[in-house]
Amino acid sequence: MLGLSWGRGDDSPAEDDPEGCVGGPNRVSLAQARRNVSAYGASEERLKRFVRPPFPDEHP
């Protein structure tokens, strides 16, 4: 019989603090990305050119 063990091992620090974690493929934290979207519509200012305006049914 094979026994399985599910430990934390190499889990990402983002699992403990996703709001403040910076690293990996992301250049900004989740919290900063949310502020950026509110401020200028994209997670990073350099990415604004890739963002389309919202459709009417996507407005809050």
C-alpha positions as CSV (number, residue, x, y, z in Angstrom):
1,M,0.0,0.0,0.0
2,L,1.3,3.5,-0.9
3,G,1.0,6.2,1.7
4,L,0.5,9.8,0.7
5,S,1.7,12.8,2.6
6,W,0.4,16.3,1.9
7,G,2.7,18.7,3.6
8,R,3.3,22.4,3.0
9,G,6.8,21.8,1.6
10,D,7.7,24.4,-1.0
11,D,4.3,26.2,-1.0
12,S,4.3,29.8,-2.1
13,P,4.4,32.6,0.5
14,A,1.4,34.0,-1.5
15,E,-0.7,31.3,0.1
16,D,-0.1,32.9,3.5
17,D,-0.4,36.6,2.4
18,P,-1.8,36.9,-1.2
19,E,-2.6,40.6,-0.6
20,G,1.0,41.7,0.1
21,C,3.1,39.1,-1.8
22,V,5.3,40.3,-4.6
23,G,7.3,37.9,-6.7
24,G,7.1,35.2,-9.2
25,P,5.5,36.3,-12.4
26,N,3.8,39.3,-10.8
27,R,5.5,42.6,-10.6
28,V,3.1,44.1,-8.1
29,S,1.2,42.7,-5.2
30,L,-2.5,41.9,-5.4
31,A,-3.3,44.8,-3.1
32,Q,-1.3,47.2,-5.3
33,A,-2.9,45.8,-8.5
34,R,-6.3,46.5,-7.1
35,R,-5.4,50.1,-6.3
36,N,-3.9,50.5,-9.8
37,V,-7.1,49.2,-11.4
38,S,-9.1,51.7,-9.4
39,A,-6.7,54.5,-10.3
40,Y,-6.2,54.0,-14.0
41,G,-7.9,50.8,-15.2
42,A,-5.0,48.3,-15.3
43,S,-3.0,46.3,-12.8
44,E,0.1,48.2,-13.9
45,E,0.3,51.5,-15.6
46,R,2.5,50.0,-18.4
47,L,-0.3,47.6,-19.3
48,K,-3.0,50.2,-19.9
49,R,-2.6,49.9,-23.6
50,F,-3.8,46.3,-23.5
51,V,-7.0,47.1,-21.6
52,R,-10.3,47.7,-23.4
53,P,-13.0,50.0,-22.0
54,P,-15.7,48.1,-20.1
55,F,-18.9,47.1,-21.8
56,P,-22.1,48.8,-20.4
57,D,-23.1,45.6,-18.5
58,E,-19.7,45.4,-16.8
59,H,-20.0,48.6,-14.9
60,P,-20.7,48.2,-11.1
